[in-house]
Each structure stands twice: as C-alpha cells, then as structure tokens.
Amino acid sequence: MGRRTPPVGQEANWIPTDPARKFGMMFRLYGPKQEFFSKARTSPDVERVATTIGGATK
C-alpha cells in the first residue's frame, strides 16, 4: 500500500507512506478565516489514485 518514492509527475502531491503502518492524515490550518468556522469553506475529500508498482496497477 505504501510508497517510498513519488510516482512520476506527482512529486508535488506525494505523501510518503510505510506499507507496514496504517495511514492517518492531519490537517493543520494557520490563521483560519470566518469561512472555516461557519463551514462555508470546505476541503475536498482525499482520494486514492491508481499507481503502477513493478508493472502491476493498484
């Protein structure tokens, strides 16, 4: 499940993961504006993308 190197073309959005551990995400926000507190501003859901590892697509 995890990758130690980013897929080609996805280097900017890559999060290194360890296949032996569970993956958890944290969102840190500095200086939130009123839109955050009133829930007028939302973030998109995290999506799993298909990757090719050793010729096999996951």
RORO-402790 format. One record per atom (N, C-alpha, C): residue number from 0; x, y, z. Coordinates in steps of 0.02 Angstrom, whole numbers. Atoms other than C-alpha are relative to their C-alpha. Example, Ala and Ser with C-alpha at 12.3 -4.5 7.8 and 13.67 -1.06 7.14 Angstrom:
BEGIN
{num = 0&east = 45&north = -59&up = 0}
{num = 0&east = 615&north = -225&up = 390}
{num = 0&east = 45&north = 60&up = 0}
{num = 1&east = -42&north = -59&up = -3}
{num = 1&east = 684&north = -53&up = 357}
{num = 1&east = -39&north = 55&up = 37}
END
This chain:
BEGIN
{num = 0&east = 41&north = -60&up = 0}
{num = 0&east = 0&north = 0&up = 0}
{num = 0&east = 43&north = 63&up = 0}
{num = 1&east = -39&north = -61&up = -6}
{num = 1&east = 139&north = 123&up = 38}
{num = 1&east = 52&north = 7&up = -55}
{num = 2&east = -53&north = -16&up = 48}
{num = 2&east = 267&north = 206&up = -73}
{num = 2&east = 53&north = 40&up = 34}
{num = 3&east = -55&north = -39&up = -27}
{num = 3&east = 436&north = 271&up = -28}
{num = 3&east = 25&north = 52&up = -50}
{num = 4&east = -18&north = -49&up = 51}
{num = 4&east = 460&north = 366&up = -192}
{num = 4&east = -63&north = 23&up = -36}
{num = 5&east = 61&north = -25&up = 33}
{num = 5&east = 334&north = 477&up = -282}
{num = 5&east = -8&north = -27&up = -71}
{num = 6&east = 12&north = 18&up = 69}
{num = 6&east = 252&north = 423&up = -444}
{num = 6&east = 22&north = 57&up = -46}
{num = 7&east = -23&north = -51&up = 47}
{num = 7&east = 320&north = 515&up = -596}
{num = 7&east = -57&north = 49&up = -15}
{num = 8&east = 49&north = -52&up = 13}
{num = 8&east = 230&north = 680&up = -618}
{num = 8&east = -43&north = 18&up = 61}
{num = 9&east = 40&north = -13&up = -61}
{num = 9&east = 155&north = 675&up = -441}
{num = 9&east = 44&north = 21&up = 59}
{num = 10&east = -47&north = -16&up = -53}
{num = 10&east = 307&north = 734&up = -343}
{num = 10&east = -26&north = 54&up = 48}
{num = 11&east = 24&north = -56&up = -41}
{num = 11&east = 221&north = 894&up = -280}
{num = 11&east = -55&north = -22&up = 48}
{num = 12&east = 56&north = 21&up = -42}
{num = 12&east = 72&north = 799&up = -207}
{num = 12&east = 13&north = -64&up = 38}
{num = 13&east = -17&north = 65&up = -28}
{num = 13&east = 163&north = 647&up = -141}
{num = 13&east = 8&north = 3&up = 76}
{num = 14&east = -8&north = 8&up = -72}
{num = 14&east = 150&north = 593&up = 41}
{num = 14&east = 32&north = -68&up = 11}
{num = 15&east = -32&north = 65&up = -10}
{num = 15&east = 275&north = 457&up = 89}
{num = 15&east = -39&north = -41&up = 52}
{num = 16&east = 35&north = 45&up = -46}
{num = 16&east = 193&north = 307&up = 173}
{num = 16&east = 42&north = -62&up = 11}
{num = 17&east = -34&north = 62&up = -17}
{num = 17&east = 255&north = 149&up = 256}
{num = 17&east = -51&north = -56&up = -5}
{num = 18&east = 49&north = 53&up = 9}
{num = 18&east = 167&north = -10&up = 198}
{num = 18&east = -11&north = -42&up = 63}
{num = 19&east = 8&north = 39&up = -62}
{num = 19&east = 193&north = -87&up = 371}
{num = 19&east = -42&north = 36&up = 52}
{num = 20&east = 38&north = -39&up = -49}
{num = 20&east = 93&north = 50&up = 459}
{num = 20&east = -65&north = 26&up = -31}
{num = 21&east = 62&north = -31&up = 23}
{num = 21&east = -81&north = 123&up = 448}
{num = 21&east = 14&north = 72&up = -20}
{num = 22&east = -7&north = -68&up = 24}
{num = 22&east = -102&north = 289&up = 359}
{num = 22&east = -52&north = 44&up = 34}
{num = 23&east = 45&north = -48&up = -30}
{num = 23&east = -178&north = 436&up = 451}
{num = 23&east = 17&north = 69&up = -26}
{num = 24&east = -11&north = -67&up = 25}
{num = 24&east = -200&north = 615&up = 395}
{num = 24&east = -17&north = 52&up = 52}
{num = 25&east = 14&north = -56&up = -45}
{num = 25&east = -193&north = 777&up = 492}
{num = 25&east = -3&north = 63&up = -42}
{num = 26&east = 8&north = -63&up = 36}
{num = 26&east = -249&north = 946&up = 430}
{num = 26&east = 18&north = 56&up = 48}
{num = 27&east = -21&north = -55&up = -43}
{num = 27&east = -161&north = 1096&up = 505}
{num = 27&east = -16&north = 65&up = -36}
{num = 28&east = 21&north = -63&up = 30}
{num = 28&east = -232&north = 1268&up = 473}
{num = 28&east = 25&north = 58&up = 43}
{num = 29&east = -27&north = -58&up = -36}
{num = 29&east = -146&north = 1430&up = 521}
{num = 29&east = -41&north = 61&up = -18}
{num = 30&east = 37&north = -62&up = 11}
{num = 30&east = -247&north = 1589&up = 541}
{num = 30&east = -65&north = -10&up = -39}
{num = 31&east = 62&north = 12&up = 38}
{num = 31&east = -418&north = 1522&up = 487}
{num = 31&east = -43&north = 63&up = -2}
{num = 32&east = 46&north = -55&up = 8}
{num = 32&east = -543&north = 1647&up = 422}
{num = 32&east = -70&north = -22&up = 20}
{num = 33&east = 68&north = 14&up = -21}
{num = 33&east = -728&north = 1657&up = 465}
{num = 33&east = -33&north = -56&up = -42}
{num = 34&east = 29&north = 51&up = 44}
{num = 34&east = -771&north = 1545&up = 315}
{num = 34&east = 13&north = -70&up = 27}
{num = 35&east = -15&north = 66&up = -29}
{num = 35&east = -687&north = 1399&up = 404}
{num = 35&east = -47&north = -15&up = 57}
{num = 36&east = 42&north = 11&up = -59}
{num = 36&east = -786&north = 1420&up = 564}
{num = 36&east = -74&north = -6&up = -18}
{num = 37&east = 70&north = 4&up = 20}
{num = 37&east = -952&north = 1445&up = 475}
{num = 37&east = -12&north = -58&up = -49}
{num = 38&east = 1&north = 58&up = 45}
{num = 38&east = -911&north = 1292&up = 365}
{num = 38&east = -21&north = 19&up = -71}
{num = 39&east = 13&north = -22&up = 69}
{num = 39&east = -935&north = 1397&up = 207}
{num = 39&east = 57&north = -23&up = -45}
{num = 40&east = -59&north = 24&up = 37}
{num = 40&east = -761&north = 1338&up = 153}
{num = 40&east = 13&north = -72&up = 20}
{num = 41&east = -15&north = 70&up = -15}
{num = 41&east = -732&north = 1151&up = 140}
{num = 41&east = 57&north = -23&up = -44}
{num = 42&east = -54&north = 30&up = 39}
{num = 42&east = -588&north = 1046&up = 79}
{num = 42&east = -26&north = -62&up = -35}
{num = 43&east = 22&north = 60&up = 34}
{num = 43&east = -609&north = 907&up = -48}
{num = 43&east = 22&north = -63&up = 38}
{num = 44&east = -18&north = 64&up = -31}
{num = 44&east = -604&north = 725&up = 9}
{num = 44&east = 67&north = -24&up = -28}
{num = 45&east = -61&north = 31&up = 22}
{num = 45&east = -441&north = 631&up = -1}
{num = 45&east = -19&north = -59&up = -45}
{num = 46&east = 15&north = 54&up = 47}
{num = 46&east = -442&north = 512&up = -149}
{num = 46&east = 62&north = -44&up = -11}
{num = 47&east = -54&north = 46&up = 17}
{num = 47&east = -337&north = 358&up = -180}
{num = 47&east = 7&north = -1&up = -76}
{num = 48&east = -11&north = 2&up = 72}
{num = 48&east = -258&north = 361&up = -352}
{num = 48&east = 36&north = -64&up = -19}
{num = 49&east = -32&north = 61&up = 25}
{num = 49&east = -204&north = 212&up = -455}
{num = 49&east = 74&north = 13&up = -12}
{num = 50&east = -71&north = -5&up = 11}
{num = 50&east = -17&north = 184&up = -457}
{num = 50&east = 25&north = -64&up = -32}
{num = 51&east = -30&north = 60&up = 30}
{num = 51&east = 93&north = 65&up = -552}
{num = 51&east = 62&north = -17&up = 40}
{num = 52&east = -56&north = 23&up = -39}
{num = 52&east = 213&north = -35&up = -446}
{num = 52&east = 26&north = -64&up = -32}
{num = 53&east = -29&north = 59&up = 30}
{num = 53&east = 327&north = -156&up = -536}
{num = 53&east = -43&north = -30&up = -56}
{num = 54&east = 42&north = 24&up = 56}
{num = 54&east = 206&north = -168&up = -684}
{num = 54&east = -71&north = -17&up = 20}
{num = 55&east = 68&north = 15&up = -23}
{num = 55&east = 53&north = -205&up = -576}
{num = 55&east = -35&north = 64&up = 21}
{num = 56&east = 38&north = -59&up = -18}
{num = 56&east = -82&north = -74&up = -557}
{num = 56&east = -38&north = -13&up = 64}
{num = 57&east = 36&north = 6&up = -63}
{num = 57&east = -151&north = -48&up = -383}
{num = 57&east = -52&north = 54&up = 5}
END
